Every structure is written in C-alpha cells, then in structure tokens.
Amino acid sequence: MAQLVVPGEPPRRLFSPPSRQAVVADDRLSADAALRSASALLWRGDYPAARRLLDAVNRRIPSPPPDDYARYRAWRTRRAQRLSLLYVPLDPGHVLPLRRAPDVSAACTAVHGPLDVPAAIPLRELLGVVGAAEWRRRGIAVTALGARIHPHYGVFAPVRQEYVDLVAAAPLPSRTLAFDIGTGTGVLAAVLAHRGVARVVATDADPRAVACATENLARLGFGARTEVVCTDLFPPGRAPLVVANPPWLPGRPRTPLDHAVYDPGSRMLRGFLDRARRHLTPEGEAWLVLSDLAEHLGLRTREELLGWIAAAGLRVIGRTETPARHPRALDSADPLHRARVNEVTSLWRLGP
C-alpha cells in the first residue's frame, strides 16, 4: 500500500495508488495556488473550506473545445488527476480529524473495510464514497417498477431510465425464463420479474454488482424468482429471452463506474452478439439495448453494428427507440452537446 508523506510527520496510508510527497495546506491556500501546485496537498483546515477549494479549482480548469471527443477524454483524465491532488486525513476508524467534518466512518468502512492506521484519501474520492452511501440509503425511483433501486458504490446507478422504459414496454416473447446479461444494480432483471417473467437469471462479472443486484431483487420481493450469478456474460443453458444493456462507448475504462460506460474494443457488445444465438431457444429473442452516442461521436458506425449482428447469425425482428432525456442532452455548455442532443437509445429485438 502506497503512503502519503509529509516532512516531519508519520506517513499515512493512501487509498489511491501513487506514492506522493505532500504539502500541508489549510484555509489560507487560494484556488489559484492549488491549481498551480504540482504536489499532493494534505488538508489541515476547515472541512467545508476544503470542499469550497475543490469546487473553485474545478471551475478554474479550462473546458476542452466542443465536439472533440479525443480531447474531451484526455481533459477528463487530466481534470481527475488534478482534482485528486487534494487529500484529507483519516484517523483509525475512518474518522475525519478536521473542523466541522461529517461522520464518514460508516460510508468509508462499507467501501474500504476497517481502518486501524492513519490514512489519507483524495477529497474527491471521499465525496464519491459519501455520495454513494446516500444514494444507497435513499435509492433511485424507477417509474417502470413503481419502486426504488438502491445502487452500491462502484455500481452504475439507473439515473438514465430511457433504457429501462424500453425494456418495460417491449412485447415479451415468453414469460417462462429470461437472462439479464451485465445486470449491474439488477434493475432490468427487476423489470422483467415485475412484468411477470417466472424466472430471471441475471449475471455480472463484478462481485459488487452481484451483491447489489441480489440485495435489490430481494428487497423488491423477487428473490424467489431470480438468481444472480457472478460470471462473464451468459449463464449456462438457453432462454427464450436474453437481454443486455452493454457499455455504450468503445474505450478504456479508468474508474470502476467507467466500466458501465466504456467497453474496450466493444468486447461486451460483440461478445453478447456472438454468443447470444447459442443461448437462445429456437423462437427466442435477444434484446440489445444500446445508445447511438458512439455513432454521433464517430466511434462506431451503424453499418458496423448491423454487420456484427449479421455475422453473429442474428436478424433484426424490430427496433423501438427513444430520444435522450438526461440533463447533459439539454446542457448547451457540454463539450459534446451536439452529439448528446441527437442521441437515441434503441431496443433491438434480434432473432436467430
């Protein structure tokens, strides 16, 4: 485990990988000085002031030029690195030894486990942990379920529900059995069970997602009719319905949540298509729920997608679509606004 070293102080264990020589900072540090600093900053001042400083530094980072996806991704990486230079200390038990600091012990323990030595964590990461704990406690209302889904830390939350509504409305080929591939929070498995599918097998390769989906399905009363399996893509056997909402953009994920957005080499998308036929019953359907944002960004063409479908021995039975309704599609200041405002999410019904 790497350490954060402040001259004259005992080293603190780091929750982030790189080892850094840190400079002590407090309420006297300006946002401009923090932005210029190349060193890690270990905060010793007031906790609300640390949050204000982080916000001020974020506002000072210039935005990338519009409609340039490559530079946008590079900017996001540099921005994350810059904002992660501001650390806050943690004492054993995940206690924040700062003035007016909140109690973060339960949220941090749930993610990082017990802490019995002094440590330091980027404030940006700590805010993510605390925010995730609040989302998990309150849950997210899902209209198609008439209930709430409770995401865990590192599991993509169903804040965008266009894809959920598509699965809730598409005509079911059968109500006997369905596979939900890459289930995440379990929201699509829950929608299928809510629609009367007698048995749903959900899969995910991330143990955190498996635990999250299992908890959500049990809370909703679907535990007896559902099973969540930790595996890559498909479970054994065949089903009359297999559903997947793979990551929408080709690219390398850089954070745990990125795995729900970025799909290196379109691995999951192509793996789902290539293997769907062998897991479908003869009259079954594979539902591919996918945004066309990658097409608007020049990362994939519609012809490529249709070619992958055909090469997998599948045919398009039908397609329903809905425009993007998320806030970024309405934000004209977003660097990718032109692509986002034209984004459409489709449910492709595919048959063998």
Solvent accessible surface area in square Angstrom, and as a share of the most:
residue,aa,sasa,rsa
1,M,159,0.71
2,A,25,0.19
3,Q,84,0.37
4,L,2,0.01
5,V,52,0.30
6,V,9,0.05
7,P,93,0.59
8,G,88,0.85
9,E,58,0.26
10,P,108,0.68
11,P,66,0.41
12,R,28,0.10
13,R,67,0.24
14,L,0,0.00
15,F,30,0.12
16,S,16,0.11
17,P,119,0.75
18,P,58,0.36
19,S,81,0.53
20,R,76,0.28
21,Q,110,0.49
22,A,2,0.01
23,V,80,0.46
24,V,67,0.39
25,A,6,0.05
26,D,35,0.18
27,D,69,0.36
28,R,212,0.77
29,L,47,0.24
30,S,60,0.39
31,A,11,0.08
32,D,68,0.35
33,A,28,0.22
34,A,6,0.05
35,L,50,0.25
36,R,180,0.66
37,S,24,0.16
38,A,93,0.72
39,S,40,0.26
40,A,1,0.01
41,L,10,0.05
42,L,1,0.01
43,W,2,0.01
44,R,82,0.30
45,G,2,0.02
46,D,10,0.05
47,Y,13,0.05
48,P,33,0.21
49,A,13,0.10
50,A,0,0.00
51,R,112,0.41
52,R,145,0.53
53,L,13,0.07
54,L,14,0.07
55,D,73,0.38
56,A,13,0.10
57,V,9,0.05
58,N,53,0.27
59,R,175,0.64
60,R,102,0.37
61,I,25,0.12
62,P,107,0.68
63,S,83,0.54
64,P,16,0.10
65,P,50,0.31
66,P,98,0.62
67,D,69,0.35
68,D,45,0.23
69,Y,29,0.11
70,A,76,0.59
71,R,138,0.50
72,Y,9,0.04
73,R,25,0.09
74,A,40,0.31
75,W,38,0.13
76,R,80,0.29
77,T,35,0.21
78,R,143,0.52
79,R,50,0.18
80,A,27,0.21
81,Q,110,0.49
82,R,65,0.24
83,L,8,0.04
84,S,33,0.21
85,L,16,0.08
86,L,9,0.05
87,Y,3,0.01
88,V,0,0.00
89,P,0,0.00
90,L,0,0.00
91,D,44,0.23
92,P,66,0.41
93,G,37,0.36
94,H,1,0.01
95,V,80,0.46
96,L,12,0.06
97,P,57,0.36
98,L,18,0.09
99,R,141,0.52
100,R,170,0.62
101,A,30,0.24
102,P,62,0.39
103,D,127,0.66
104,V,3,0.02
105,S,32,0.21
106,A,81,0.63
107,A,15,0.11
108,C,0,0.00
109,T,57,0.33
110,A,76,0.59
111,V,47,0.27
112,H,59,0.26
113,G,20,0.20
114,P,120,0.76
115,L,10,0.05
116,D,116,0.60
117,V,63,0.36
118,P,57,0.36
119,A,0,0.00
120,A,0,0.00
121,I,0,0.00
122,P,3,0.02
123,L,0,0.00
124,R,84,0.31
125,E,45,0.20
126,L,0,0.00
127,L,44,0.22
128,G,38,0.36
129,V,1,0.00
130,V,52,0.30
131,G,34,0.32
132,A,23,0.18
133,A,38,0.29
134,E,66,0.30
135,W,115,0.40
136,R,89,0.32
137,R,164,0.60
138,R,148,0.54
139,G,9,0.08
140,I,25,0.13
141,A,60,0.46
142,V,1,0.01
143,T,120,0.70
144,A,25,0.20
145,L,14,0.07
146,G,72,0.69
147,A,33,0.26
148,R,114,0.42
149,I,0,0.00
150,H,21,0.10
151,P,4,0.03
152,H,19,0.09
153,Y,60,0.23
154,G,11,0.11
155,V,9,0.05
156,F,78,0.33
157,A,10,0.07
158,P,1,0.01
159,V,79,0.46
160,R,41,0.15
161,Q,30,0.13
162,E,2,0.01
163,Y,16,0.06
164,V,0,0.00
165,D,51,0.26
166,L,16,0.08
167,V,0,0.00
168,A,31,0.24
169,A,81,0.63
170,A,3,0.02
171,P,79,0.50
172,L,29,0.14
173,P,49,0.31
174,S,25,0.16
175,R,134,0.49
176,T,89,0.52
177,L,35,0.17
178,A,0,0.00
179,F,5,0.02
180,D,2,0.01
181,I,0,0.00
182,G,29,0.28
183,T,9,0.05
184,G,18,0.17
185,T,4,0.02
186,G,0,0.00
187,V,5,0.03
188,L,8,0.04
189,A,0,0.00
190,A,0,0.00
191,V,1,0.00
192,L,0,0.00
193,A,1,0.01
194,H,97,0.43
195,R,55,0.20
196,G,37,0.35
197,V,0,0.00
198,A,57,0.44
199,R,113,0.41
200,V,0,0.00
201,V,7,0.04
202,A,0,0.00
203,T,0,0.00
204,D,20,0.11
205,A,66,0.51
206,D,40,0.21
207,P,93,0.58
208,R,96,0.35
209,A,4,0.03
210,V,25,0.14
211,A,54,0.42
212,C,0,0.00
213,A,0,0.00
214,T,70,0.41
215,E,54,0.24
216,N,1,0.01
217,L,2,0.01
218,A,61,0.48
219,R,115,0.42
220,L,41,0.20
221,G,63,0.60
222,F,25,0.10
223,G,37,0.36
224,A,108,0.84
225,R,85,0.31
226,T,19,0.11
227,E,78,0.35
228,V,27,0.15
229,V,41,0.24
230,C,72,0.43
231,T,43,0.25
232,D,60,0.31
233,L,12,0.06
234,F,10,0.04
235,P,6,0.04
236,P,124,0.78
237,G,45,0.43
238,R,134,0.49
239,A,0,0.00
240,P,22,0.14
241,L,0,0.00
242,V,0,0.00
243,V,0,0.00
244,A,0,0.00
245,N,36,0.18
246,P,2,0.01
247,P,13,0.08
248,W,29,0.10
249,L,11,0.05
250,P,30,0.19
251,G,21,0.20
252,R,151,0.55
253,P,18,0.11
254,R,100,0.37
255,T,67,0.39
256,P,61,0.39
257,L,84,0.42
258,D,20,0.10
259,H,115,0.51
260,A,42,0.33
261,V,45,0.26
262,Y,16,0.06
263,D,6,0.03
264,P,68,0.43
265,G,68,0.65
266,S,5,0.03
267,R,133,0.49
268,M,31,0.14
269,L,1,0.01
270,R,101,0.37
271,G,15,0.14
272,F,0,0.00
273,L,0,0.00
274,D,72,0.38
275,R,73,0.27
276,A,0,0.00
277,R,127,0.46
278,R,141,0.52
279,H,22,0.10
280,L,2,0.01
281,T,41,0.24
282,P,111,0.70
283,E,155,0.69
284,G,2,0.02
285,E,14,0.06
286,A,0,0.00
287,W,0,0.00
288,L,0,0.00
289,V,0,0.00
290,L,5,0.03
291,S,2,0.01
292,D,17,0.09
293,L,9,0.04
294,A,0,0.00
295,E,43,0.19
296,H,78,0.35
297,L,29,0.14
298,G,67,0.64
299,L,61,0.30
300,R,8,0.03
301,T,67,0.39
302,R,64,0.23
303,E,127,0.57
304,E,78,0.35
305,L,2,0.01
306,L,74,0.37
307,G,37,0.35
308,W,40,0.14
309,I,3,0.02
310,A,70,0.54
311,A,89,0.69
312,A,15,0.11
313,G,27,0.26
314,L,11,0.06
315,R,143,0.52
316,V,63,0.36
317,I,64,0.33
318,G,20,0.19
319,R,99,0.36
320,T,62,0.36
321,E,97,0.43
322,T,20,0.12
323,P,89,0.56
324,A,16,0.13
325,R,124,0.45
326,H,15,0.07
327,P,110,0.69
328,R,105,0.38
329,A,4,0.03
330,L,143,0.71
331,D,63,0.33
332,S,93,0.60
333,A,87,0.67
334,D,16,0.08
335,P,20,0.13
336,L,3,0.02
337,H,45,0.20
338,R,165,0.60
339,A,10,0.08
340,R,15,0.06
341,V,80,0.46
342,N,79,0.41
343,E,1,0.01
344,V,36,0.21
345,T,0,0.00
346,S,5,0.03
347,L,0,0.00
348,W,12,0.04
349,R,46,0.17
350,L,0,0.00
351,G,0,0.00
352,P,49,0.31
